Amino acid sequence: MSDLAPVLARLEAGHDRTLAELTAFARIPSVSTDPARAADVRAAAAWVAARLEAAGPLTVRTLPTPGAPVVYAEWLGAPGARTVLIYGHYDVQPEDPLEQWTSPPFEPAVRAGRLYARGVSDDKGPMLIPLVVAEAFFAERGRLPVNVKFLIEGEEEIGSRHLEAFLREHRELLRADAVLSADGAMWRADEPSLAVASRGLAALELTLTGPAKDLHSGRHGGSVANPLHALARLVASLHGPDGRVAVRGFYDRVRELPAAERAEIAALPFDEGRYLAQVGAILPVGEAGYSTLERQWTRPTLEVNGMWGGYQGPGSKTVVPSQAHAKITCRLVPDQDPGEIARLVAEHLEGHVPPGVRLAVVTGHGAPAARTSRDHPVLQAAQAALEETFGVRPLIVRMGGTLPVAELFQRLLGLETVYFSFSTGDEDFHAPNEFFRLERLHQGLAAWARLWERLGR
Amino acid sequence: MSDLAPVLARLEAGHDRTLAELTAFARIPSVSTDPARAADVRAAAAWVAARLEAAGPLTVRTLPTPGAPVVYAEWLGAPGARTVLIYGHYDVQPEDPLEQWTSPPFEPAVRAGRLYARGVSDDKGPMLIPLVVAEAFFAERGRLPVNVKFLIEGEEEIGSRHLEAFLREHRELLRADAVLSADGAMWRADEPSLAVASRGLAALELTLTGPAKDLHSGRHGGSVANPLHALARLVASLHGPDGRVAVRGFYDRVRELPAAERAEIAALPFDEGRYLAQVGAILPVGEAGYSTLERQWTRPTLEVNGMWGGYQGPGSKTVVPSQAHAKITCRLVPDQDPGEIARLVAEHLEGHVPPGVRLAVVTGHGAPAARTSRDHPVLQAAQAALEETFGVRPLIVRMGGTLPVAELFQRLLGLETVYFSFSTGDEDFHAPNEFFRLERLHQGLAAWARLWERLGR
């Protein structure tokens, strides 16, 4: 076995350059949900392809999809060794509300050991790490300890909508022993962790139409249906007083968590008061009978992500608006089917439409929940690499968020996914002032090098 | 008594010029609720002052207020004759949603006998009529049949917020026998009408704050309060299943309508099906136990005019937003006090805040309901002038909307208000594609001339 020290030293010496690269990458506003940013999304793909080319003797290809391209790269020079499929994404969430950013979202700024910019934590920072690690191995040894295939997509923030067809088409190309995901976020800033489960997703958008046009609320108020009142009633009907989702059938396939797993979660170091203070909430609010961590990791939810209608400007405008809108996402647990849940929610909405308004529902993207086996050798190597880097054994945790790709890799390629991301859950991805801890960039570079080295043994 | 025919002929001959003037006036985007349009509001005041100067030997003054100025003009050359105070406003409602306008809101366009632009019906068209009529009398006779004082304000669409202090300050200047309001809208396009009552107004805006910042709904969803869910519950709590406002004390001062007045309203020619088709509503919706006209004219209401929070853009953004907002206005009937109603609604909101969110309420402008005496001589002259112009006796109706100035004129100047407006209630003021019927411009010019002539006898 070769000595890893020169590789680690090279990574350490290259930190300033790595930070400069991440800064350049984060300047590209690759917001995949916004059609006006399609050129920026393509520019981010081109940046990733160029960075892979520069890393060493990788074969790099930019593979088209009907949406944003997948950047693929491989090095298969270690016959007999394991092959890992490295997953990440170069697209980012929208930046609004823009006025809440301290520095502009696409002008990365370092403050107090953190790099602030949209996408630095999710997923541009974590995604860049294995590229830089590959370069260091090639520079020191001319080779990698394991065979690697990079699959960097550009539609993760919009439900990886073309990835399923892509995986079907490229099944042979993507053969591997496991997926290593650079996306996924560690649980805490102060302890390393490995996630073994993530929740699924079902998305819907609804529109209620009352009068055919906006009406003067003086002349017409009180005599025709106001779609904002109807929306309030409809949204209020989605939860019961116990915090449970009131949609018929929503919990039918949900299995109660085994007592042992509840105990494992209860044993984790978690200070609820500190958590609430961090997010600025005054109370825990959720489904009765479950702890905060159980609610976040093991219970399905229904959240309204946006709701709007009528006049929002300064002063007042006395209208009964024609339309009201809401965007909804559900987080799912194992055995819940995204299509079935979307249908049940739509049926609930249809069954609860107040008189005088018409309902239109559009179903968005979906993904089932995913789990990773505790005894998977790549998971165990990841545990060891983290312990070596942080000096403590990583916590075994779950994710409240959704990484639909894990389910696709399992179903279409037969591969389990090990999350090996160096972002942290509190880094405000999907919110203003997203940041990435620079310390995690250092730790991530070392940990990826150690993980590959262990996998190559 | 002089012959009115030459005045009427002159008004008839000047129609094209009057339309061109209205078009120029309507090009000024004098949106009083938008601080960015303050210069446009001032430009509209200057336009009105110049038009009054051009009309003849009126004394014109632009009188400051802490907000938009009042344009005042007087001609008092008919000693012994009545003096009427003519009210109108040069400010307009905001134009959004802009994308629903067929032609741009501040580029007036004539289509099928209607002039389309923001403010042409409310109140620039109706307000221009008495100025043009004054000019015709001066041109034909060198004098008017009655003494007139014009009071044209620029803050009607934001609750005439400086008019009360203005009326107190200029009480002597504004002495008159009655107010003739060029604002107020006729009930129907096919029959003349005179309104003898209008509803009052109480306005509030509320903000609910959950977490201190927008949170990822995957990681945090289901464990902290979502202010959109809380807003839905709070708004839904404002009405009962019978359509009544569920705020304690809301109806305490509301007197039941006398049977005779209910019968008068029931006898009016009103086709509910046709009305619903006009506004594109599928059902009448409102307080149980009252007809549509009773709901619009004689019952108090609470309407949400705008509601928003979270992500509204294309695609999805999975957030639990930090804040949710709503704008509310109540329409009031006689004896309800705007301040008391705003307080009762605020108390209801405070008493119904769901756990985990904080409420902030801001009270906006208010105005009590107003009524006009049926036997007022100016009302009777207005009835006669309308009958002479339209060939049928005008209907006696009420207004669902609010003209807070009528209450101010009554309380501060001791004057009753007669609504003599030639806009029509269906002309989409406060909505996209506001229009003014050109036929009503003709009819209004003749009717104002006849009214002044009668008042001068």
Interface residues (C-beta under 8 A of the other chain):
Chain A: S32 T33 D34 P35 Q93 P94 D96 P97 Q100 I158 G159 A185 R199 L201 A203 E205 G210 P211 A212 K213 D214 L215 H216 S217 G218 R219 H220 G221 G222 S223 V224 A225 N226 L228 H229 L231 A232 R233 L234 V235 A236 L238 H239 L276 V279 G280 A281 I282 L283 P284 V285 G286 E287 T292 R295 Q296 R299 P300 T301 E303 V304 N305 G306 M307 W308 G309 G310 Y311 Q312 G313 P314 G315 S316 K317 T318 V319 V320 P321 S322 A324 H325 A326 K327 T329 R331 P355 G356 V357 R358 G364 H365 M399 G400 G401 T402 G425 D428 F429 H430 A431 P432 N433
Chain B: S32 T33 D34 P35 Q93 P94 D96 P97 Q100 I158 G159 A185 R199 L201 A203 E205 G210 P211 A212 K213 D214 L215 H216 S217 G218 R219 H220 G221 G222 S223 V224 A225 N226 L228 H229 L231 A232 R233 L234 V235 A236 L238 H239 L276 V279 G280 A281 I282 L283 P284 V285 G286 E287 T292 R295 Q296 R299 P300 T301 E303 V304 N305 G306 M307 W308 G309 G310 Y311 Q312 G313 P314 G315 S316 K317 T318 V319 V320 P321 S322 A324 H325 A326 K327 T329 R331 P355 G356 V357 R358 G364 H365 M399 G400 G401 T402 G425 D428 F429 H430 A431 P432 N433
